[in-house]
Amino acid sequence: MTLLITVFAAAITTILWYNGKTDRKLGTLALMYWGASLMWLVDAVVEYIELGAEFFEQAPADMINDAFLGLSVVALGIVIWLVVLLVKDPEGKVKAMFAK
């Protein structure tokens, strides 16, 4: 579930970034989500190697926990991206706000 959620987040941010209407500010967020997706993919492959066919027989409680973890990763990615965006301040809006 974590892999699925992060792949969807990565795909959506990549499409928005590639579209170009966001002035290319979503590149960092897209890379963070693709990195998280790669991490979850490696985790899923290793877990499949360890468990075999039992990997696909998850309890509903485990799926809910994985979904919460995936949503937490997406939310944390947005928070980190916002901090990076505020620190870089590409349009100078934060600097202008504090200069007043």
N, CA, C and O atoms as a GROMACS GRO file, in nm:
protein
  400
    1MET      N    1   0.082  -0.119   0.000
    1MET     CA    2   0.000   0.000   0.000
    1MET      C    3   0.087   0.126   0.000
    1MET      O    4   0.055   0.224  -0.067
    2THR      N    5   0.197   0.122   0.076
    2THR     CA    6   0.286   0.238   0.078
    2THR      C    7   0.346   0.260  -0.060
    2THR      O    8   0.358   0.374  -0.105
    3LEU      N    9   0.384   0.152  -0.126
    3LEU     CA   10   0.440   0.164  -0.260
    3LEU      C   11   0.339   0.225  -0.356
    3LEU      O   12   0.372   0.313  -0.434
    4LEU      N   13   0.217   0.178  -0.350
    4LEU     CA   14   0.113   0.227  -0.439
    4LEU      C   15   0.085   0.376  -0.416
    4LEU      O   16   0.073   0.451  -0.513
    5ILE      N   17   0.076   0.418  -0.293
    5ILE     CA   18   0.047   0.558  -0.262
    5ILE      C   19   0.161   0.648  -0.306
    5ILE      O   20   0.137   0.754  -0.364
    6THR      N   21   0.286   0.608  -0.280
    6THR     CA   22   0.398   0.694  -0.319
    6THR      C   23   0.418   0.696  -0.471
    6THR      O   24   0.460   0.798  -0.525
    7VAL      N   25   0.389   0.586  -0.538
    7VAL     CA   26   0.399   0.586  -0.685
    7VAL      C   27   0.295   0.680  -0.745
    7VAL      O   28   0.324   0.754  -0.839
    8PHE      N   29   0.173   0.677  -0.692
    8PHE     CA   30   0.071   0.770  -0.740
    8PHE      C   31   0.110   0.915  -0.713
    8PHE      O   32   0.092   1.001  -0.800
    9ALA      N   33   0.164   0.943  -0.594
    9ALA     CA   34   0.208   1.079  -0.562
    9ALA      C   35   0.322   1.121  -0.655
    9ALA      O   36   0.324   1.235  -0.702
   10ALA      N   37   0.414   1.030  -0.681
   10ALA     CA   38   0.526   1.061  -0.770
   10ALA      C   39   0.478   1.086  -0.912
   10ALA      O   40   0.524   1.180  -0.978
   11ALA      N   41   0.386   1.004  -0.959
   11ALA     CA   42   0.334   1.021  -1.095
   11ALA      C   43   0.258   1.152  -1.110
   11ALA      O   44   0.274   1.222  -1.210
   12ILE      N   45   0.177   1.186  -1.012
   12ILE     CA   46   0.099   1.310  -1.018
   12ILE      C   47   0.190   1.431  -1.016
   12ILE      O   48   0.172   1.523  -1.096
   13THR      N   49   0.288   1.434  -0.925
   13THR     CA   50   0.377   1.550  -0.918
   13THR      C   51   0.466   1.558  -1.043
   13THR      O   52   0.499   1.668  -1.088
   14THR      N   53   0.504   1.443  -1.100
   14THR     CA   54   0.584   1.446  -1.223
   14THR      C   55   0.502   1.501  -1.339
   14THR      O   56   0.553   1.579  -1.420
   15ILE      N   57   0.376   1.462  -1.348
   15ILE     CA   58   0.290   1.514  -1.454
   15ILE      C   59   0.272   1.665  -1.438
   15ILE      O   60   0.279   1.739  -1.535
   16LEU      N   61   0.248   1.710  -1.314
   16LEU     CA   62   0.234   1.854  -1.291
   16LEU      C   63   0.363   1.929  -1.320
   16LEU      O   64   0.361   2.038  -1.376
   17TRP      N   65   0.476   1.869  -1.282
   17TRP     CA   66   0.605   1.931  -1.308
   17TRP      C   67   0.632   1.939  -1.459
   17TRP      O   68   0.678   2.042  -1.510
   18TYR      N   69   0.605   1.830  -1.529
   18TYR     CA   70   0.632   1.824  -1.672
   18TYR      C   71   0.539   1.915  -1.751
   18TYR      O   72   0.575   1.966  -1.857
   19ASN      N   73   0.419   1.936  -1.699
   19ASN     CA   74   0.322   2.022  -1.764
   19ASN      C   75   0.378   2.164  -1.780
   19ASN      O   76   0.349   2.231  -1.879
   20GLY      N   77   0.457   2.209  -1.683
   20GLY     CA   78   0.525   2.336  -1.694
   20GLY      C   79   0.450   2.456  -1.643
   20GLY      O   80   0.505   2.566  -1.639
   21LYS      N   81   0.326   2.440  -1.603
   21LYS     CA   82   0.248   2.554  -1.553
   21LYS      C   83   0.288   2.594  -1.412
   21LYS      O   84   0.247   2.700  -1.364
   22THR      N   85   0.367   2.512  -1.345
   22THR     CA   86   0.406   2.540  -1.207
   22THR      C   87   0.544   2.604  -1.199
   22THR      O   88   0.601   2.613  -1.090
   23ASP      N   89   0.599   2.648  -1.311
   23ASP     CA   90   0.729   2.715  -1.315
   23ASP      C   91   0.840   2.624  -1.264
   23ASP      O   92   0.937   2.673  -1.206
   24ARG      N   93   0.827   2.495  -1.283
   24ARG     CA   94   0.931   2.395  -1.252
   24ARG      C   95   0.968   2.388  -1.104
   24ARG      O   96   1.080   2.347  -1.073
   25LYS      N   97   0.881   2.427  -1.014
   25LYS     CA   98   0.912   2.421  -0.871
   25LYS      C   99   0.880   2.286  -0.809
   25LYS      O  100   0.916   2.261  -0.694
   26LEU      N  101   0.814   2.199  -0.882
   26LEU     CA  102   0.775   2.069  -0.827
   26LEU      C  103   0.879   1.961  -0.851
   26LEU      O  104   0.858   1.846  -0.814
   27GLY      N  105   0.991   1.994  -0.913
   27GLY     CA  106   1.093   1.895  -0.943
   27GLY      C  107   1.148   1.827  -0.819
   27GLY      O  108   1.168   1.706  -0.818
   28THR      N  109   1.174   1.905  -0.715
   28THR     CA  110   1.228   1.849  -0.590
   28THR      C  111   1.127   1.754  -0.527
   28THR      O  112   1.165   1.646  -0.480
   29LEU      N  113   1.001   1.793  -0.525
   29LEU     CA  114   0.897   1.708  -0.466
   29LEU      C  115   0.882   1.578  -0.546
   29LEU      O  116   0.868   1.471  -0.487
   30ALA      N  117   0.886   1.588  -0.677
   30ALA     CA  118   0.875   1.468  -0.761
   30ALA      C  119   0.992   1.374  -0.735
   30ALA      O  120   0.973   1.252  -0.727
   31LEU      N  121   1.112   1.428  -0.722
   31LEU     CA  122   1.229   1.344  -0.695
   31LEU      C  123   1.220   1.278  -0.557
   31LEU      O  124   1.260   1.163  -0.541
   32MET      N  125   1.168   1.351  -0.459
   32MET     CA  126   1.152   1.290  -0.326
   32MET      C  127   1.054   1.173  -0.331
   32MET      O  128   1.078   1.069  -0.271
   33TYR      N  129   0.944   1.192  -0.404
   33TYR     CA  130   0.845   1.085  -0.413
   33TYR      C  131   0.898   0.966  -0.493
   33TYR      O  132   0.870   0.852  -0.458
   34TRP      N  133   0.974   0.991  -0.600
   34TRP     CA  134   1.031   0.880  -0.675
   34TRP      C  135   1.134   0.806  -0.591
   34TRP      O  136   1.145   0.684  -0.600
   35GLY      N  137   1.210   0.878  -0.509
   35GLY     CA  138   1.304   0.813  -0.418
   35GLY      C  139   1.233   0.725  -0.316
   35GLY      O  140   1.275   0.613  -0.288
   36ALA      N  141   1.122   0.778  -0.261
   36ALA     CA  142   1.044   0.698  -0.166
   36ALA      C  143   0.983   0.576  -0.235
   36ALA      O  144   0.977   0.467  -0.177
   37SER      N  145   0.938   0.593  -0.358
   37SER     CA  146   0.882   0.480  -0.433
   37SER      C  147   0.986   0.373  -0.457
   37SER      O  148   0.958   0.254  -0.446
   38LEU      N  149   1.107   0.414  -0.491
   38LEU     CA  150   1.214   0.318  -0.511
   38LEU      C  151   1.246   0.245  -0.381
   38LEU      O  152   1.270   0.125  -0.382
   39MET      N  153   1.246   0.318  -0.270
   39MET     CA  154   1.272   0.256  -0.140
   39MET      C  155   1.165   0.151  -0.108
   39MET      O  156   1.198   0.041  -0.065
   40TRP      N  157   1.038   0.184  -0.129
   40TRP     CA  158   0.929   0.090  -0.100
   40TRP      C  159   0.933  -0.028  -0.197
   40TRP      O  160   0.896  -0.139  -0.159
   41LEU      N  161   0.977  -0.005  -0.321
   41LEU     CA  162   0.988  -0.115  -0.417
   41LEU      C  163   1.094  -0.216  -0.372
   41LEU      O  164   1.071  -0.337  -0.377
   42VAL      N  165   1.208  -0.166  -0.328
   42VAL     CA  166   1.313  -0.256  -0.278
   42VAL      C  167   1.262  -0.331  -0.155
   42VAL      O  168   1.287  -0.450  -0.140
   43ASP      N  169   1.191  -0.260  -0.067
   43ASP     CA  170   1.135  -0.325   0.052
   43ASP      C  171   1.036  -0.435   0.013
   43ASP      O  172   1.037  -0.543   0.073
   44ALA      N  173   0.952  -0.409  -0.086
   44ALA     CA  174   0.854  -0.509  -0.129
   44ALA      C  175   0.923  -0.631  -0.192
   44ALA      O  176   0.882  -0.744  -0.169
   45VAL      N  177   1.026  -0.607  -0.270
   45VAL     CA  178   1.097  -0.718  -0.333
   45VAL      C  179   1.165  -0.805  -0.227
   45VAL      O  180   1.157  -0.928  -0.233
   46VAL      N  181   1.231  -0.742  -0.132
   46VAL     CA  182   1.298  -0.819  -0.026
   46VAL      C  183   1.196  -0.896   0.058
   46VAL      O  184   1.218  -1.011   0.093
   47GLU      N  185   1.084  -0.831   0.088
   47GLU     CA  186   0.980  -0.900   0.166
   47GLU      C  187   0.921  -1.016   0.088
   47GLU      O  188   0.891  -1.121   0.146
   48TYR      N  189   0.903  -0.999  -0.044
   48TYR     CA  190   0.852  -1.109  -0.127
   48TYR      C  191   0.951  -1.224  -0.130
   48TYR      O  192   0.911  -1.341  -0.126
   49ILE      N  193   1.080  -1.193  -0.137
   49ILE     CA  194   1.182  -1.299  -0.137
   49ILE      C  195   1.177  -1.377  -0.005
   49ILE      O  196   1.194  -1.499  -0.004
   50GLU      N  197   1.154  -1.307   0.105
   50GLU     CA  198   1.149  -1.372   0.236
   50GLU      C  199   1.022  -1.453   0.257
   50GLU      O  200   1.027  -1.564   0.309
   51LEU      N  201   0.907  -1.397   0.216
   51LEU     CA  202   0.778  -1.460   0.247
   51LEU      C  203   0.723  -1.547   0.135
   51LEU      O  204   0.647  -1.640   0.162
   52GLY      N  205   0.758  -1.520   0.013
   52GLY     CA  206   0.702  -1.594  -0.100
   52GLY      C  207   0.557  -1.555  -0.124
   52GLY      O  208   0.524  -1.436  -0.126
   53ALA      N  209   0.471  -1.652  -0.144
   53ALA     CA  210   0.331  -1.626  -0.176
   53ALA      C  211   0.254  -1.564  -0.060
   53ALA      O  212   0.151  -1.501  -0.081
   54GLU      N  213   0.303  -1.580   0.061
   54GLU     CA  214   0.236  -1.521   0.178
   54GLU      C  215   0.240  -1.368   0.174
   54GLU      O  216   0.164  -1.302   0.245
   55PHE      N  217   0.328  -1.312   0.093
   55PHE     CA  218   0.339  -1.167   0.080
   55PHE      C  219   0.207  -1.104   0.034
   55PHE      O  220   0.174  -0.992   0.072
   56PHE      N  221   0.133  -1.178  -0.048
   56PHE     CA  222   0.008  -1.125  -0.103
   56PHE      C  223  -0.112  -1.149  -0.013
   56PHE      O  224  -0.223  -1.108  -0.047
   57GLU      N  225  -0.094  -1.214   0.100
   57GLU     CA  226  -0.204  -1.244   0.192
   57GLU      C  227  -0.190  -1.159   0.318
   57GLU      O  228  -0.157  -1.209   0.426
   58GLN      N  229  -0.215  -1.030   0.303
   58GLN     CA  230  -0.203  -0.939   0.417
   58GLN      C  231  -0.336  -0.927   0.491
   58GLN      O  232  -0.443  -0.936   0.431
   59ALA      N  233  -0.325  -0.907   0.620
   59ALA     CA  234  -0.445  -0.883   0.702
   59ALA      C  235  -0.492  -0.740   0.677
   59ALA      O  236  -0.412  -0.652   0.646
   60PRO      N  237  -0.624  -0.717   0.690
   60PRO     CA  238  -0.675  -0.581   0.670
   60PRO      C  239  -0.610  -0.477   0.762
   60PRO      O  240  -0.589  -0.363   0.721
   61ALA      N  241  -0.579  -0.516   0.884
   61ALA     CA  242  -0.514  -0.421   0.976
   61ALA      C  243  -0.376  -0.381   0.925
   61ALA      O  244  -0.336  -0.265   0.938
   62ASP      N  245  -0.303  -0.476   0.866
   62ASP     CA  246  -0.172  -0.444   0.809
   62ASP      C  247  -0.184  -0.351   0.689
   62ASP      O  248  -0.101  -0.263   0.669
   63MET      N  249  -0.288  -0.371   0.610
   63MET     CA  250  -0.309  -0.285   0.494
   63MET      C  251  -0.344  -0.143   0.537
   63MET      O  252  -0.299  -0.046   0.475
   64ILE      N  253  -0.423  -0.130   0.642
   64ILE     CA  254  -0.457   0.003   0.694
   64ILE      C  255  -0.333   0.072   0.750
   64ILE      O  256  -0.313   0.191   0.727
   65ASN      N  257  -0.250  -0.002   0.822
   65ASN     CA  258  -0.125   0.054   0.873
   65ASN      C  259  -0.033   0.099   0.760
   65ASN      O  260   0.029   0.205   0.768
   66ASP      N  261  -0.025   0.019   0.654
   66ASP     CA  262   0.056   0.057   0.539
   66ASP      C  263   0.000   0.180   0.470
   66ASP      O  264   0.077   0.265   0.424
   67ALA      N  265  -0.132   0.190   0.462
   67ALA     CA  266  -0.192   0.309   0.400
   67ALA      C  267  -0.162   0.434   0.482
   67ALA      O  268  -0.130   0.538   0.424
   68PHE      N  269  -0.172   0.425   0.613
   68PHE     CA  270  -0.138   0.540   0.697
   68PHE      C  271   0.009   0.577   0.683
   68PHE      O  272   0.043   0.696   0.681
   69LEU      N  273   0.096   0.479   0.673
   69LEU     CA  274   0.238   0.506   0.654
   69LEU      C  275   0.262   0.573   0.519
   69LEU      O  276   0.342   0.666   0.511
   70GLY      N  277   0.196   0.527   0.416
   70GLY     CA  278   0.210   0.588   0.283
   70GLY      C  279   0.162   0.732   0.282
   70GLY      O  280   0.227   0.819   0.224
   71LEU      N  281   0.048   0.757   0.345
   71LEU     CA  282  -0.004   0.894   0.352
   71LEU      C  283   0.087   0.983   0.436
   71LEU      O  284   0.102   1.102   0.408
   72SER      N  285   0.146   0.926   0.540
   72SER     CA  286   0.240   1.002   0.623
   72SER      C  287   0.365   1.040   0.544
   72SER      O  288   0.417   1.151   0.558
   73VAL      N  289   0.413   0.949   0.461
   73VAL     CA  290   0.529   0.977   0.378
   73VAL      C  291   0.498   1.088   0.278
   73VAL      O  292   0.580   1.177   0.256
   74VAL      N  293   0.380   1.084   0.218
   74VAL     CA  294   0.340   1.188   0.123
   74VAL      C  295   0.328   1.323   0.195
   74VAL      O  296   0.372   1.425   0.143
   75ALA      N  297   0.268   1.324   0.312
   75ALA     CA  298   0.254   1.449   0.388
   75ALA      C  299   0.390   1.503   0.432
   75ALA      O  300   0.414   1.623   0.423
   76LEU      N  301   0.478   1.416   0.478
   76LEU     CA  302   0.611   1.460   0.518
   76LEU      C  303   0.689   1.513   0.398
   76LEU      O  304   0.764   1.610   0.412
   77GLY      N  305   0.672   1.453   0.283
   77GLY     CA  306   0.735   1.503   0.162
   77GLY      C  307   0.689   1.643   0.127
   77GLY      O  308   0.769   1.727   0.087
   78ILE      N  309   0.559   1.668   0.143
   78ILE     CA  310   0.506   1.802   0.116
   78ILE      C  311   0.562   1.904   0.216
   78ILE      O  312   0.596   2.015   0.177
   79VAL      N  313   0.572   1.866   0.343
   79VAL     CA  314   0.626   1.956   0.445
   79VAL      C  315   0.772   1.989   0.415
   79VAL      O  316   0.812   2.106   0.422
   80ILE      N  317   0.852   1.888   0.383
   80ILE     CA  318   0.993   1.911   0.351
   80ILE      C  319   1.006   1.998   0.226
   80ILE      O  320   1.090   2.088   0.222
   81TRP      N  321   0.923   1.973   0.126
   81TRP     CA  322   0.925   2.053   0.004
   81TRP      C  323   0.890   2.198   0.032
   81TRP      O  324   0.951   2.289  -0.023
   82LEU      N  325   0.791   2.220   0.117
   82LEU     CA  326   0.754   2.357   0.152
   82LEU      C  327   0.867   2.429   0.226
   82LEU      O  328   0.892   2.547   0.201
   83VAL      N  329   0.935   2.358   0.315
   83VAL     CA  330   1.048   2.419   0.386
   83VAL      C  331   1.159   2.455   0.286
   83VAL      O  332   1.215   2.564   0.293
   84VAL      N  333   1.190   2.364   0.195
   84VAL     CA  334   1.292   2.392   0.094
   84VAL      C  335   1.250   2.510   0.008
   84VAL      O  336   1.332   2.596  -0.025
   85LEU      N  337   1.124   2.515  -0.030
   85LEU     CA  338   1.073   2.624  -0.112
   85LEU      C  339   1.081   2.757  -0.039
   85LEU      O  340   1.117   2.859  -0.098
   86LEU      N  341   1.049   2.757   0.090
   86LEU     CA  342   1.057   2.881   0.166
   86LEU      C  343   1.202   2.926   0.188
   86LEU      O  344   1.230   3.046   0.189
   87VAL      N  345   1.293   2.831   0.204
   87VAL     CA  346   1.434   2.866   0.224
   87VAL      C  347   1.494   2.919   0.093
   87VAL      O  348   1.567   3.018   0.094
   88LYS      N  349   1.465   2.852  -0.018
   88LYS     CA  350   1.517   2.898  -0.147
   88LYS      C  351   1.454   3.031  -0.189
   88LYS      O  352   1.522   3.118  -0.243
   89ASP      N  353   1.326   3.045  -0.166
   89ASP     CA  354   1.249   3.166  -0.198
   89ASP      C  355   1.278   3.212  -0.342
   89ASP      O  356   1.334   3.319  -0.361
   90PRO      N  357   1.240   3.132  -0.442
   90PRO     CA  358   1.278   3.163  -0.580
   90PRO      C  359   1.218   3.294  -0.634
   90PRO      O  360   1.278   3.355  -0.722
   91GLU      N  361   1.107   3.336  -0.584
   91GLU     CA  362   1.046   3.460  -0.634
   91GLU      C  363   1.067   3.577  -0.540
   91GLU      O  364   1.020   3.688  -0.568
   92GLY      N  365   1.135   3.555  -0.430
   92GLY     CA  366   1.165   3.663  -0.336
   92GLY      C  367   1.046   3.711  -0.254
   92GLY      O  368   1.051   3.820  -0.197
   93LYS      N  369   0.941   3.634  -0.247
   93LYS     CA  370   0.820   3.676  -0.174
   93LYS      C  371   0.841   3.676  -0.024
   93LYS      O  372   0.791   3.766   0.045
   94VAL      N  373   0.912   3.577   0.029
   94VAL     CA  374   0.937   3.570   0.174
   94VAL      C  375   1.028   3.685   0.215
   94VAL      O  376   1.004   3.750   0.317
   95LYS      N  377   1.130   3.711   0.136
   95LYS     CA  378   1.222   3.820   0.164
   95LYS      C  379   1.148   3.955   0.162
   95LYS      O  380   1.172   4.040   0.247
   96ALA      N  381   1.060   3.972   0.065
   96ALA     CA  382   0.983   4.096   0.057
   96ALA      C  383   0.888   4.110   0.174
   96ALA      O  384   0.863   4.221   0.221
   97MET      N  385   0.833   3.999   0.221
   97MET     CA  386   0.741   4.003   0.336
   97MET      C  387   0.814   4.047   0.462
   97MET      O  388   0.760   4.126   0.540
   98PHE      N  389   0.936   3.998   0.482
   98PHE     CA  390   1.012   4.036   0.602
   98PHE      C  391   1.075   4.173   0.588
   98PHE      O  392   1.112   4.234   0.688
   99ALA      N  393   1.088   4.224   0.466
   99ALA     CA  394   1.147   4.356   0.446
   99ALA      C  395   1.050   4.467   0.480
   99ALA      O  396   1.092   4.582   0.499
  100LYS      N  397   0.923   4.437   0.487
  100LYS     CA  398   0.822   4.541   0.514
  100LYS      C  399   0.828   4.588   0.656
  100LYS      O  400   0.750   4.674   0.695
   0.00000   0.00000   0.00000
